[in-house]
Every structure is written in C-alpha cells, then in structure tokens.
Amino acid sequence: MSENLIRPPDLRNLRYKKGDLIIKEGDFGISIYKVLTGEVNITKEIANKELLLATLGPGELFGEMAFLNRKSEVRSASARAITEVELEVWHPELFTQEYNKLPPIMKHITRLMIERLVRLNNSLSQLSVKSELPQEQPEDQSSKRRYFRKSLDRAGFYRAKGAPKEVEIPAKILDISMVGLSMEVSSSNVRRYQPGDSFEIYTSLPSGQELEITAKLIAIKPGSKQNRTLLGMEFIEITGDTAKRLGFFMMS
C-alpha cells in the first residue's frame, strides 16, 4: 500500500527546536504525530528517573498509544526533540470515525493488546530502573513490595551465589513479579541465611521456558507447613532473555 493511500487529509505541520518538549507523560491528548525530519526521544519517568524507551526518526509515528487506549486517553510517555524537528500532526477526529467502523470484537482485541503492551512497558521500565539502583539497601524492603505478582507454583532449585554448580537445593516458586519472587524451602536449609544474602535461582514458566535469576533475600517467614519456610527474594541480576520471557508471562 502506498503512503498516499494511508495519508490522512487535513494535516498540519509543526516545528520544534532541539530540547523542546512535544508531549508530556500524563497529559491528555490523542493526536498522532509523524516525524518528517529530525529525531525525537520517547521517555518514561520511573522512580524519579527518566528512562529512554526509543529514539524515533523520519517516517516513524508516536502518540498512537493514547489514541488506541481509550480507557485513559493520557500520554503513557513523553516526547522531546533532540534535534530540530518537523512533525506531521494527524487529527484524531478522522481516526475516530474510522475506528468506530471496526466490528466490536476488533475494537475489543485492539484495546486488549494495547493494555497488555502498556503493562509490559511499565514492567520492563520498572525492571530497567531497578537494575540501576545500588544493590545494597540499608532498610528492610519486605514491606515495600508494591508490585503486581502472579502465581507460578513451579518447582525449581537455588544455591548461594558462588557455590559450586553441583549444589542444587530444591525450592517451590510460589509467585513472581518483574522485580522479585517468593519461594518455599525446607527450614533445615534456612538456619544460616540472613537478609541480604545473594542466591542464584533456577525455575521455569508453564510454557517450559527456563528462568535464571540472581536475587537477594529480603524476608524470611514461616511456610505453609511445618518445617517449611517462605523466602522473599528481590532480583539483583536478570538476563535480557529472562526479562523478556518473564515480561510476556506477566502480561498473558
């Protein structure tokens, strides 16, 4: 399909100088922008840190997430010119007319996909910022686990970081998030553990995909049965492949 066939009418062009803020995260708006010249950074603020999501150049679009995610219609990220930029602004009225022509099931599927993508972006952004924080936290983090957790209930094993690879201590992974997990282990293996100790944890998702994670102990609590102990773990190192697998599992 040629660009002329998908080019909407009634366009207007805007120009921005280097450093200008084009859209701000959290603001209302559903216009869509196409980069004609220059480059634009797409960023998201997580824990008072600005995280770079993408750098867009000529021909690329931004602003479509707010248009499609009609539950909020707020910008999920900020856009800032990093060079002199010329943009083509697509007014939402035309797209609203075309969007409303879609069958209800297609609109539902579109909204569902966008909501999952937003949730995945938020989770990966949170994980990226977490990896940049100092590993040693002076205060107990067990009371600050304010993140979405998903039940896993999978067998796994763990060992103290640096222990021989032959050492495999069985564990039951109860739930997991993008930044931590909880697992139940035999109480006999816990007596020498202290909050702050680091462990290598191995488990798998229901799909069979393997996860390899380095985490530190942040909480020790009684388990569901006698001689069982619940360990709360916070991730301190996670590979890119594991993060992607976990991200897709969390949004499924």
Secondary structure as GFF3:
##gff-version 3
##sequence-region A 1 252
A	DSSP	alpha_helix	3	6	.	.	.	ID=ss1
A	DSSP	beta_strand	12	16	.	.	.	ID=ss2
A	DSSP	beta_strand	21	23	.	.	.	ID=ss3
A	DSSP	beta_strand	32	37	.	.	.	ID=ss4
A	DSSP	beta_strand	40	46	.	.	.	ID=ss5
A	DSSP	beta_strand	49	56	.	.	.	ID=ss6
A	DSSP	beta_strand	61	62	.	.	.	ID=ss7
A	DSSP	alpha_helix	64	68	.	.	.	ID=ss8
A	DSSP	beta_strand	78	81	.	.	.	ID=ss9
A	DSSP	beta_strand	85	90	.	.	.	ID=ss10
A	DSSP	alpha_helix	92	100	.	.	.	ID=ss11
A	DSSP	alpha_helix	104	132	.	.	.	ID=ss12
A	DSSP	three_ten_helix	142	144	.	.	.	ID=ss13
A	DSSP	beta_strand	150	160	.	.	.	ID=ss14
A	DSSP	beta_strand	169	176	.	.	.	ID=ss15
A	DSSP	beta_strand	180	186	.	.	.	ID=ss16
A	DSSP	three_ten_helix	187	189	.	.	.	ID=ss17
A	DSSP	beta_strand	198	204	.	.	.	ID=ss18
A	DSSP	beta_strand	210	222	.	.	.	ID=ss19
A	DSSP	beta_strand	228	238	.	.	.	ID=ss20
A	DSSP	alpha_helix	240	251	.	.	.	ID=ss21
###
